[in-house]
Amino acid sequence: MRLKLTRFLIRFLLRLFTRVEVRGRDYIPKSGNFIIAANHIGLVDAFLPFYIVNYTNLVLLVGEKWEKNWVTRWLGRGLNFLFVDRFNPDLKAIRAVIARMKKGEVLVITPEGTRSKVGFLIEGKPGVSYLAAKLGYPLLPVGISGSFDKIFFGQLKRLHRPHVIVSIGPSFRLPALPTEAAGRDQALVDDTDEIMCRIASLLPQEQRGFYTDHPRLKEFLTDKV
């Protein structure tokens, strides 16, 4: 009940102060477990999953530094945040994610591991691809534009409603991870690139950043033509 009310308030406020355009909504699975993988360029991004999907069982991975902020802790209780260590293996968080996914919850992750301070994609972290491969659930790539903090809050200060675009792509699965002897490290790099390039293909050119010239991204863009 609490999450339903919180989601209602988030949607109300977003509609009041912003213009959120959602593209590719038909790609959202109608049922079953899946993982939302999105880029992260602004504070408002954390609230967008509650706007674009109708599920009330979302769980968001949030950096551990935000757990020290009482406002974020309070929001986290209502929005089902799971605070994780971004720089070290967090076995406790991994076990919590696995348990929640088994209960039918939908996981929201940001493969970059942190909010981009430059407004475009930075290099993805292999920890996310490891978690996604181990869980084995479908990944739903999401590209967000228009929410970069400097531009977003600048428009709000001028009493303009920021135009945020959320682009959703088709879901996909990562292959099972090989053993270390069979090249697990390289597989994690390839899986991370796969996730990030799928997200990059949903973004405008100026936001593709680190992956602008990646061959896999060029394949996705060619397929779209």
BASEBA-470503 format. One line per field, with one value per residue (C-alpha): residue number from 1; residue in three letters; x, y, z. Coordinates in Angstrom, 2 decimals. Layout:
! BASEBA-470503
num = [NUM | ...]
residu = [ALA | ...]
u = [X | ...]
v = [Y | ...]
w = [Z | ...]
***
This chain:
! BASEBA-470503
num = [1 | 2 | 3 | 4 | 5 | 6 | 7 | 8 | 9 | 10 | 11 | 12 | 13 | 14 | 15 | 16 | 17 | 18 | 19 | 20 | 21 | 22 | 23 | 24 | 25 | 26 | 27 | 28 | 29 | 30 | 31 | 32 | 33 | 34 | 35 | 36 | 37 | 38 | 39 | 40 | 41 | 42 | 43 | 44 | 45 | 46 | 47 | 48 | 49 | 50 | 51 | 52 | 53 | 54 | 55 | 56 | 57 | 58 | 59 | 60 | 61 | 62 | 63 | 64 | 65 | 66 | 67 | 68 | 69 | 70 | 71 | 72 | 73 | 74 | 75 | 76 | 77 | 78 | 79 | 80 | 81 | 82 | 83 | 84 | 85 | 86 | 87 | 88 | 89 | 90 | 91 | 92 | 93 | 94 | 95 | 96 | 97 | 98 | 99 | 100 | 101 | 102 | 103 | 104 | 105 | 106 | 107 | 108 | 109 | 110 | 111 | 112 | 113 | 114 | 115 | 116 | 117 | 118 | 119 | 120 | 121 | 122 | 123 | 124 | 125 | 126 | 127 | 128 | 129 | 130 | 131 | 132 | 133 | 134 | 135 | 136 | 137 | 138 | 139 | 140 | 141 | 142 | 143 | 144 | 145 | 146 | 147 | 148 | 149 | 150 | 151 | 152 | 153 | 154 | 155 | 156 | 157 | 158 | 159 | 160 | 161 | 162 | 163 | 164 | 165 | 166 | 167 | 168 | 169 | 170 | 171 | 172 | 173 | 174 | 175 | 176 | 177 | 178 | 179 | 180 | 181 | 182 | 183 | 184 | 185 | 186 | 187 | 188 | 189 | 190 | 191 | 192 | 193 | 194 | 195 | 196 | 197 | 198 | 199 | 200 | 201 | 202 | 203 | 204 | 205 | 206 | 207 | 208 | 209 | 210 | 211 | 212 | 213 | 214 | 215 | 216 | 217 | 218 | 219 | 220 | 221 | 222 | 223 | 224 | 225]
residu = [MET | ARG | LEU | LYS | LEU | THR | ARG | PHE | LEU | ILE | ARG | PHE | LEU | LEU | ARG | LEU | PHE | THR | ARG | VAL | GLU | VAL | ARG | GLY | ARG | ASP | TYR | ILE | PRO | LYS | SER | GLY | ASN | PHE | ILE | ILE | ALA | ALA | ASN | HIS | ILE | GLY | LEU | VAL | ASP | ALA | PHE | LEU | PRO | PHE | TYR | ILE | VAL | ASN | TYR | THR | ASN | LEU | VAL | LEU | LEU | VAL | GLY | GLU | LYS | TRP | GLU | LYS | ASN | TRP | VAL | THR | ARG | TRP | LEU | GLY | ARG | GLY | LEU | ASN | PHE | LEU | PHE | VAL | ASP | ARG | PHE | ASN | PRO | ASP | LEU | LYS | ALA | ILE | ARG | ALA | VAL | ILE | ALA | ARG | MET | LYS | LYS | GLY | GLU | VAL | LEU | VAL | ILE | THR | PRO | GLU | GLY | THR | ARG | SER | LYS | VAL | GLY | PHE | LEU | ILE | GLU | GLY | LYS | PRO | GLY | VAL | SER | TYR | LEU | ALA | ALA | LYS | LEU | GLY | TYR | PRO | LEU | LEU | PRO | VAL | GLY | ILE | SER | GLY | SER | PHE | ASP | LYS | ILE | PHE | PHE | GLY | GLN | LEU | LYS | ARG | LEU | HIS | ARG | PRO | HIS | VAL | ILE | VAL | SER | ILE | GLY | PRO | SER | PHE | ARG | LEU | PRO | ALA | LEU | PRO | THR | GLU | ALA | ALA | GLY | ARG | ASP | GLN | ALA | LEU | VAL | ASP | ASP | THR | ASP | GLU | ILE | MET | CYS | ARG | ILE | ALA | SER | LEU | LEU | PRO | GLN | GLU | GLN | ARG | GLY | PHE | TYR | THR | ASP | HIS | PRO | ARG | LEU | LYS | GLU | PHE | LEU | THR | ASP | LYS | VAL]
u = [0.00 | 2.80 | 4.62 | 1.41 | 0.87 | 4.50 | 4.29 | 1.10 | 2.81 | 5.88 | 3.75 | 1.72 | 4.81 | 6.56 | 3.50 | 3.18 | 6.78 | 8.13 | 7.13 | 8.06 | 7.88 | 8.10 | 9.08 | 8.96 | 6.55 | 5.41 | 8.78 | 8.03 | 7.33 | 3.74 | 4.71 | 7.63 | 10.95 | 13.26 | 16.01 | 15.78 | 19.23 | 19.36 | 21.89 | 22.10 | 22.64 | 20.41 | 18.89 | 15.39 | 16.37 | 15.80 | 12.09 | 11.49 | 11.09 | 8.01 | 6.64 | 7.26 | 6.17 | 3.07 | 4.82 | 4.71 | 7.54 | 10.57 | 13.87 | 16.53 | 20.25 | 21.57 | 25.15 | 26.06 | 26.94 | 23.25 | 22.46 | 24.19 | 21.64 | 18.47 | 16.30 | 17.50 | 17.10 | 13.52 | 12.79 | 14.45 | 12.00 | 9.10 | 10.74 | 12.45 | 16.05 | 18.83 | 22.07 | 25.18 | 28.94 | 29.89 | 33.62 | 33.91 | 32.22 | 29.00 | 27.96 | 25.23 | 23.61 | 23.94 | 22.21 | 19.46 | 18.94 | 18.74 | 16.20 | 14.06 | 14.13 | 12.98 | 10.00 | 9.08 | 10.53 | 11.85 | 15.43 | 16.56 | 20.29 | 22.61 | 25.53 | 27.76 | 27.72 | 27.26 | 25.63 | 27.44 | 28.65 | 29.27 | 25.81 | 26.80 | 27.69 | 30.75 | 32.32 | 30.11 | 31.21 | 31.53 | 29.84 | 26.44 | 26.95 | 28.18 | 25.02 | 22.76 | 24.48 | 24.30 | 20.61 | 19.77 | 16.71 | 15.97 | 17.44 | 15.33 | 17.59 | 16.44 | 18.00 | 17.21 | 17.81 | 16.82 | 17.42 | 21.02 | 21.04 | 22.57 | 20.01 | 17.06 | 17.25 | 18.25 | 14.98 | 12.98 | 14.53 | 13.37 | 9.89 | 10.20 | 9.08 | 12.03 | 11.35 | 12.62 | 12.65 | 12.70 | 13.46 | 12.94 | 14.47 | 13.72 | 14.70 | 17.59 | 19.48 | 23.18 | 24.78 | 25.93 | 29.36 | 32.26 | 34.83 | 37.89 | 40.00 | 37.62 | 37.79 | 35.36 | 37.07 | 36.75 | 33.17 | 32.31 | 33.84 | 31.86 | 28.64 | 29.11 | 29.70 | 26.57 | 24.43 | 25.94 | 25.77 | 22.10 | 21.48 | 23.61 | 21.55 | 18.51 | 20.21 | 20.88 | 24.37 | 25.70 | 24.91 | 26.65 | 29.96 | 32.40 | 30.57 | 30.25 | 32.66 | 32.06 | 31.55 | 28.62 | 26.79 | 27.31 | 25.68 | 22.59 | 22.37 | 22.71 | 19.90 | 17.65 | 18.12]
v = [0.00 | 2.40 | 1.78 | 2.31 | 5.67 | 6.67 | 5.73 | 7.78 | 10.83 | 10.40 | 10.24 | 13.26 | 15.37 | 14.32 | 15.18 | 18.50 | 19.66 | 17.77 | 16.38 | 12.70 | 11.02 | 7.23 | 5.45 | 1.69 | 0.97 | -2.18 | -3.76 | -3.85 | -7.48 | -8.02 | -10.51 | -12.37 | -11.27 | -8.97 | -6.42 | -2.79 | -1.53 | 2.24 | 5.04 | 7.54 | 11.27 | 12.96 | 12.68 | 12.41 | 9.15 | 7.24 | 8.06 | 7.35 | 3.54 | 4.15 | 6.33 | 4.07 | 0.68 | -0.30 | -2.77 | -2.14 | -4.58 | -2.64 | -2.76 | -0.16 | -0.58 | 2.67 | 3.61 | 3.19 | 6.88 | 7.78 | 5.61 | 8.24 | 10.86 | 10.73 | 12.00 | 9.22 | 6.63 | 7.79 | 7.71 | 4.32 | 2.79 | 3.89 | 3.15 | -0.15 | 1.05 | -1.47 | 0.30 | -1.39 | -0.95 | 0.21 | -0.33 | -3.69 | -7.09 | -6.75 | -10.34 | -9.25 | -7.11 | -9.85 | -12.35 | -9.79 | -9.21 | -12.94 | -13.41 | -10.51 | -11.64 | -15.10 | -13.39 | -11.85 | -8.36 | -6.35 | -5.12 | -1.67 | -1.21 | 1.43 | -0.36 | 2.73 | 2.27 | 5.99 | 9.11 | 10.58 | 14.08 | 14.86 | 14.15 | 11.26 | 7.59 | 6.67 | 3.21 | 0.49 | -1.61 | -5.43 | -5.99 | -5.34 | -7.77 | -10.38 | -9.96 | -10.05 | -13.15 | -14.95 | -14.14 | -15.21 | -12.96 | -10.89 | -7.39 | -4.46 | -1.66 | 1.90 | 5.13 | 8.37 | 11.84 | 15.30 | 14.62 | 15.84 | 17.74 | 20.98 | 21.30 | 19.77 | 21.97 | 24.98 | 24.69 | 24.27 | 27.44 | 29.31 | 27.82 | 25.65 | 22.03 | 19.83 | 17.39 | 13.96 | 11.17 | 7.53 | 5.12 | 1.39 | -1.35 | -5.05 | -7.30 | -9.76 | -12.30 | -12.65 | -16.06 | -18.11 | -17.07 | -19.38 | -20.49 | -18.38 | -20.77 | -20.41 | -16.61 | -15.31 | -11.90 | -11.23 | -12.50 | -9.93 | -7.17 | -8.33 | -8.61 | -5.11 | -3.73 | -5.51 | -3.90 | -0.45 | -0.51 | -1.49 | 1.48 | 3.74 | 2.79 | 4.30 | 7.64 | 10.66 | 10.75 | 13.37 | 11.13 | 7.95 | 9.07 | 6.24 | 3.91 | 6.28 | 4.33 | 0.85 | -1.71 | -3.33 | 0.00 | 0.51 | -2.88 | -1.84 | 1.50 | -0.20 | -2.59 | 0.39 | 1.95]
w = [0.00 | 0.92 | -2.36 | -4.34 | -2.65 | -3.18 | -6.85 | -7.23 | -5.70 | -7.93 | -11.05 | -9.96 | -9.30 | -12.50 | -14.57 | -12.78 | -13.11 | -16.14 | -19.51 | -19.53 | -22.93 | -22.91 | -26.13 | -26.65 | -23.81 | -25.65 | -24.89 | -21.15 | -20.13 | -19.10 | -16.40 | -14.88 | -13.46 | -15.37 | -14.82 | -15.92 | -16.99 | -17.53 | -17.89 | -15.05 | -15.66 | -13.10 | -9.65 | -11.11 | -12.85 | -9.61 | -9.76 | -13.46 | -13.13 | -10.97 | -13.75 | -16.74 | -15.35 | -13.43 | -11.15 | -7.42 | -6.68 | -7.93 | -6.06 | -6.88 | -6.29 | -4.82 | -3.91 | -0.24 | 0.18 | -0.03 | 2.99 | 5.16 | 4.07 | 6.19 | 3.33 | 1.03 | 3.78 | 4.32 | 0.58 | 0.36 | 2.77 | 0.60 | -2.73 | -1.87 | -2.24 | -1.64 | -0.71 | -2.11 | -1.97 | -5.46 | -5.09 | -3.34 | -3.69 | -1.69 | -1.00 | 1.40 | -1.28 | -3.89 | -1.59 | -0.90 | -4.63 | -5.35 | -2.55 | -3.74 | -7.36 | -6.29 | -4.66 | -8.01 | -7.64 | -10.60 | -10.27 | -11.46 | -12.07 | -13.54 | -15.24 | -15.00 | -11.23 | -10.54 | -11.89 | -14.90 | -14.06 | -17.75 | -19.13 | -21.39 | -20.99 | -18.99 | -18.96 | -17.53 | -14.56 | -14.86 | -11.50 | -13.01 | -15.89 | -13.41 | -11.32 | -14.40 | -15.80 | -12.46 | -12.00 | -15.55 | -15.92 | -19.05 | -19.19 | -20.37 | -21.72 | -21.05 | -22.33 | -20.50 | -21.93 | -20.73 | -17.04 | -16.72 | -13.42 | -14.70 | -17.50 | -15.65 | -12.55 | -14.63 | -16.55 | -13.35 | -11.91 | -15.03 | -14.49 | -17.60 | -17.54 | -18.52 | -21.35 | -20.28 | -22.85 | -21.72 | -24.58 | -24.01 | -26.15 | -26.56 | -23.67 | -23.97 | -21.88 | -21.18 | -21.72 | -18.75 | -17.50 | -18.39 | -15.87 | -15.15 | -17.21 | -20.14 | -20.12 | -17.51 | -17.26 | -20.99 | -20.96 | -18.27 | -20.39 | -23.44 | -21.44 | -20.01 | -23.50 | -24.71 | -22.01 | -22.49 | -26.28 | -26.18 | -23.89 | -26.10 | -29.15 | -27.40 | -26.76 | -28.99 | -30.49 | -28.09 | -25.11 | -26.28 | -24.79 | -24.07 | -26.48 | -29.45 | -31.66 | -30.28 | -33.09 | -31.26 | -31.05 | -34.77 | -35.37 | -33.40 | -35.19 | -38.59 | -37.72 | -36.94 | -40.36]
***
